[in-house]
Amino acid sequence: MLDEPTDGLDPIVRSKLFDFIFDYVARFKTTILFSSHILSEIERISDRVIFIKNGRRILEEDIDSLKENSALFVAKAKSGNAKIPGFVTYEEKDGFMEIRAIGNAKEAEEKLRDAGFEVVKKIPLTFEEIVVSYTEAYK
């Protein structure tokens, strides 16, 4: 387990550390757990991501799959709609709903349409937006 392994390192040493990690994983066909608050590093060095909250795993998925299957939907709001299961966060703005679907965008879009929403826009989420959405949803 590497906990914040690049904390305080200059860019040259950080690059050498990443090269070492890549070589080690390739040579020994192993997995290394890597924790960091620098999300660009996680996205660069990791194949999979695990979100842990209070010692419990709340999400585990390939990073590319997670990004492909996550989106922000802007939909016309229908008065009286309750929270639709499967969405991490949503908020109403000027008669429209902004809804973040993490890891289930296709299913989420179907649920929105089935609930009577008109999806106006579907916007891909960055890895950082996905992490922030999960963090906010599981406070």
Sequence and secondary structure as in RCSB ss.txt:
>XXXX:A:sequence
MLDEPTDGLDPIVRSKLFDFIFDYVARFKTTILFSSHILSEIERISDRVIFIKNGRRILEEDIDSLKENSALFVA
KAKSGNAKIPGFVTYEEKDGFMEIRAIGNAKEAEEKLRDAGFEVVKKIPLTFEEIVVSYTEAYK
>XXXX:A:secstr
 EESTTTT  HHHHHHHHHHHHHHHHHHT    EE S HHHHHHH SEEEEEETTEEEEEEEHHHHHHT EEEEE
E  TT    TT SEEEEETTEEEEEE S HHHHHHHHHHTT EEEEEEE  HHHHHHHHHHHT 
